[in-house]
Amino acid sequence: MNVLDKYFIFECFEDFRKKHNNNNSFQLFENDFLKLEGKSIFKQYPVLKKILDLENYKVKDIQLSIKTAFNDDNIELHANSLLHSVTDRIEDIKIGLGDFHNGKSTAVLQLSHNSKIVYKPTDGDITRIFHNMINWINGLLPLENYKYNILNKGKYHWLEFINNTHCNTVNEISDYYERAGYLLCTTYLLNGTDFHHENVIANGMYPVIIDHETIIQPKLSENLKNYFKTLDIKNQDTVIASFLLPNHERTAANMPLGSCGFGYHKEKIIQTFQKESVNEFTDDWKIITKFENYNLQKDNLPALDGKTIYPEKYLNELINGFEKCYCLFLKNKSFLLSDNSPLKGFENQNVRFIWRPTRVYAKIHNQMKLANNLKNFDTYKKKITDYLSVAYKNVPEDSDIRLLLKSEVIQMLGGDIPLFKINSSSRDLSTEFGTIKNFFELSCMENIERKVKKLSLDDLDCQKSLIIESFL
């Protein structure tokens, strides 16, 4: 986020106009603004300096961390087929491709030999475990090229850059959507979520999920609905929860239908409001709002002969794949509940729990960039707290649930998108301010066990109906 940009300067120009009886002279403002900078603009906007210093520190810190890790891991990266050669060198680092959490962000490295590699500042062991689970499925169903190379270093991990490539035949499209059905069923079994259009890559005839930090999830308590009316308790136990399919009930509060992982043929493009600066740095400078088309199609959809193929034309294949995988789980229910189950690997893992949509936090961050919000630290903190507190209006002041709010505020003040990590075998939710005991009705592991026990032909029919309805 670059706060000191033209929109910030425009706001300062607007303040100048009001203080000088709507004098529109940009030249006078510029002279005044330059004088202000000479005296240090940060005296008038002290929060601005803190934010800029924090941003500069984050960028320098993550660049140094990436370069150091790359040099230290060079030989291992090559051994794991993540580098073409040990002589590969970094040519560019693109930071901030994901949200900033705890001052860190995902980055893509452009390397010599025209190759790329992805750096994630998190423990990647959950990916290894998920791949082990898929390995078991792959021995019985033809998922095939569903995964990617990874090198986990504990505090961070490297992963292969997955390219979006097209299919060559109609049969390959059919195979793609049958495999998509396998993955949909697997995320259903694991209670996974957040697999939107940026977390799925169509790699030829293979759908690949590229972010596994939410591949297993706990079961929310029904009691939370008393405090948070917008919680989607109803769909947390259906195929819709994965966000691979369009969720018609959550659209208003969350993301567009077409941003789901498998795409939606009825919403390929949406119109959004965007600010545009016109007549910049002149007396007639103004900011207007206009409609702008936003393409929801990313690299998550297969294509044939240059044409994107949406799932509604291959619903039979999608449902067929889902049913095959479901019946595989149903047939092996006893094994999946045993000590030899591949599901056991998920025990005591660090998992991300998504408390509320990322876009809510992002919207608040954007609002806080306004010049008038950067003049006083106490006011800045109060406004962030006020924005976030709205959702907690029904939560008693003495409730431990408010520890979540305190954590959200402190993370937002650090310029981050709030992140909550939980232990997959615990019902508790821990924050830097304390632990909320039994926040979840079931831990991730208990929730998976419950789901396995729930498997039945009646449930299969129910989930198949939901898949069909989601694309109507």
Residue pairs with C-beta under 8 A, 6 or more apart in sequence:
1 51
1 55
1 365
1 369
1 415
2 55
3 48
3 51
3 52
3 55
3 369
3 374
4 48
4 52
6 277
6 280
7 275
7 277
7 287
7 369
8 48
8 369
8 371
9 33
10 277
10 285
10 287
11 370
11 371
11 372
12 29
12 33
12 371
13 26
13 29
13 33
13 285
15 371
15 372
16 23
16 28
16 29
16 32
16 33
17 23
17 24
17 29
20 28
24 283
24 284
25 283
26 281
26 282
26 283
26 285
30 281
33 41
36 44
41 48
42 48
42 49
44 375
45 371
45 374
45 375
46 374
46 375
46 376
46 377
47 373
47 374
47 375
47 376
47 377
47 380
48 374
50 377
51 374
51 415
54 414
54 415
55 415
57 103
58 100
58 103
58 104
58 105
58 415
59 95
61 103
62 95
62 103
62 104
62 105
62 107
62 121
63 93
63 95
65 104
65 121
65 156
66 90
66 93
66 107
66 109
66 119
67 90
67 93
69 119
69 153
69 156
69 158
70 77
70 90
70 109
70 119
73 151
73 153
73 158
74 83
74 86
74 88
75 86
76 151
77 83
77 117
77 151
77 158
78 84
78 85
78 86
78 88
80 149
80 150
80 151
80 158
81 149
81 160
82 117
82 149
82 151
82 158
82 159
82 160
83 111
83 115
83 117
84 111
84 113
84 115
85 113
87 112
88 111
88 112
88 113
88 115
89 111
89 112
90 109
90 110
90 111
91 110
91 111
91 112
92 109
92 110
93 107
93 108
93 109
93 110
94 107
94 108
94 109
94 110
95 105
95 107
96 105
96 107
97 105
97 106
97 107
97 108
98 105
98 106
98 120
99 105
99 358
99 362
99 416
99 417
100 415
100 416
100 417
101 411
101 416
101 417
101 418
101 419
102 121
102 411
102 416
102 419
103 414
103 415
103 416
104 121
104 122
105 121
106 118
106 119
106 120
106 121
107 118
107 119
108 116
108 117
108 118
108 119
108 161
109 116
109 117
109 118
109 119
110 116
111 117
115 161
116 161
117 158
117 159
117 160
117 161
118 158
118 159
118 160
118 161
119 156
119 157
119 158
120 156
120 157
120 158
120 159
121 155
121 156
122 155
122 156
122 157
122 213
123 152
123 154
123 155
123 156
123 157
123 350
124 150
124 152
124 156
124 157
124 159
125 152
125 349
126 212
126 213
126 215
126 216
126 346
126 349
126 350
126 351
127 150
127 152
127 157
127 159
127 212
128 150
128 152
129 345
129 346
129 349
130 212
130 215
131 147
131 150
132 342
132 345
133 186
133 190
133 342
133 343
133 345
133 346
134 143
134 146
134 147
134 186
135 342
136 342
137 143
137 182
137 186
137 325
137 328
138 144
138 146
140 328
141 182
141 324
141 325
141 328
142 175
142 179
143 179
143 182
143 183
143 206
144 179
144 206
145 203
145 204
145 206
145 208
146 179
146 183
146 206
146 207
146 208
147 208
148 159
148 160
148 162
148 208
148 210
149 159
149 160
150 157
150 158
150 159
150 160
151 157
151 158
151 159
159 210
162 201
162 203
162 208
162 210
163 201
163 203
164 201
164 202
164 203
164 299
165 202
165 203
165 204
166 204
166 302
166 303
166 304
166 306
167 173
167 176
167 204
167 205
167 302
167 303
167 304
167 309
168 204
168 304
169 304
170 304
172 204
172 205
172 302
172 304
173 205
173 302
173 304
173 309
173 314
174 314
174 317
175 205
175 317
176 202
176 204
176 205
176 206
176 207
176 302
176 314
177 302
177 311
177 314
177 317
177 318
177 321
178 317
178 318
178 320
178 321
178 324
179 205
179 206
179 207
179 321
180 207
180 244
180 262
180 311
180 318
180 321
181 317
181 318
181 319
181 320
181 321
181 322
181 323
181 324
181 325
182 321
182 322
182 324
182 325
183 207
183 209
183 244
184 239
184 242
184 244
184 245
184 262
184 318
184 321
184 322
184 467
185 239
185 321
185 322
185 325
185 326
185 329
186 192
186 325
187 193
187 195
187 209
187 215
187 242
187 244
188 238
188 239
188 241
188 242
188 326
188 451
188 463
189 329
189 448
189 451
189 452
189 455
190 215
190 216
190 217
190 346
190 448
190 451
191 216
191 217
191 218
191 219
191 236
191 237
191 241
191 444
191 447
191 448
191 451
192 214
192 215
192 216
192 217
192 241
192 242
193 214
193 217
193 241
193 242
193 243
193 354
194 211
194 214
194 243
194 354
195 209
195 211
195 214
195 242
195 243
195 244
195 261
196 243
196 255
196 259
196 260
196 261
197 258
197 259
197 260
197 261
197 263
197 296
197 297
197 298
197 300
198 298
198 300
199 209
199 210
199 211
199 261
199 300
200 207
200 208
200 209
200 210
200 244
200 261
200 262
200 299
200 300
201 207
201 208
201 210
201 299
201 300
202 208
202 299
202 300
202 301
202 302
202 303
204 302
205 302
207 262
207 302
209 215
209 261
213 351
213 352
214 351
214 352
214 353
214 354
215 351
216 346
216 349
216 351
216 424
216 444
216 445
216 447
216 448
217 236
217 241
217 351
217 353
217 444
217 447
218 353
218 422
218 427
218 440
218 441
218 442
218 443
218 444
218 446
218 447
219 236
219 237
219 440
219 441
219 442
219 446
219 447
219 450
220 231
220 233
220 236
220 440
220 441
221 438
221 439
221 440
221 441
222 233
222 441
224 231
224 233
225 231
225 233
226 394
227 392
227 394
227 395
227 401
228 391
228 394
229 394
230 253
230 391
232 241
232 247
232 249
232 250
234 249
235 241
235 247
235 249
235 250
237 451
238 462
238 463
238 466
239 245
239 322
239 463
239 466
239 467
240 247
240 249
240 466
240 470
242 261
243 255
243 260
243 261
244 260
244 261
244 262
245 260
245 261
245 262
245 466
245 467
245 470
245 471
246 257
246 258
246 260
246 264
246 267
246 470
246 471
247 254
247 257
247 260
247 470
248 257
248 470
251 257
253 357
254 357
254 359
255 357
255 359
256 267
256 270
256 296
257 264
257 266
257 267
258 264
258 266
258 267
258 268
258 269
258 270
258 296
258 297
259 296
261 300
262 300
262 301
262 311
262 318
263 296
263 297
263 300
263 301
263 308
263 310
263 311
264 296
264 310
264 471
265 310
265 311
265 312
265 471
267 296
268 295
268 296
268 297
269 293
269 294
269 295
269 296
270 293
270 294
270 296
271 291
271 292
271 293
271 294
272 291
272 292
272 293
272 294
273 289
273 290
273 291
273 292
274 289
274 290
274 291
274 292
275 287
275 288
275 289
276 287
276 288
276 289
276 290
277 285
277 286
277 287
278 285
278 286
278 287
278 288
279 285
279 286
297 308
301 308
301 309
301 310
302 308
302 309
303 309
311 318
311 471
312 471
315 467
315 468
315 471
318 467
319 464
319 467
319 468
322 463
322 464
322 467
323 460
323 464
326 455
326 460
326 463
327 460
329 336
329 452
329 455
330 455
330 456
330 457
330 460
333 452
333 453
333 455
335 341
336 342
336 343
336 452
337 449
337 452
337 453
343 448
343 452
346 424
346 444
346 445
346 448
347 424
347 425
347 445
348 423
348 424
348 425
349 423
349 424
349 444
350 421
350 422
350 423
350 424
351 421
351 422
351 423
351 424
351 444
352 419
352 420
352 421
352 422
353 420
353 421
353 422
353 429
354 420
355 404
355 408
355 418
355 420
356 391
358 417
361 408
361 412
361 417
361 418
362 417
364 384
364 387
364 388
364 412
365 412
365 415
365 417
367 373
367 387
368 374
368 380
368 383
368 384
373 379
373 380
373 383
374 380
380 413
381 409
381 413
384 409
384 412
384 413
385 405
385 409
388 405
388 408
388 409
388 412
389 405
392 401
392 402
392 405
395 401
395 402
400 434
400 435
400 436
400 437
401 436
401 439
403 431
403 433
403 434
403 435
403 436
404 420
404 429
404 431
404 436
406 431
406 433
407 418
407 420
407 431
407 432
407 433
408 418
410 432
411 417
411 418
411 419
412 418
420 429
420 431
421 430
422 428
422 429
422 430
422 440
422 444
423 443
424 443
424 444
424 445
425 443
425 444
425 445
426 443
427 437
427 438
427 439
427 440
427 441
427 442
427 443
427 446
428 435
428 436
428 437
428 438
428 439
428 440
429 435
429 436
429 439
429 440
430 436
442 450
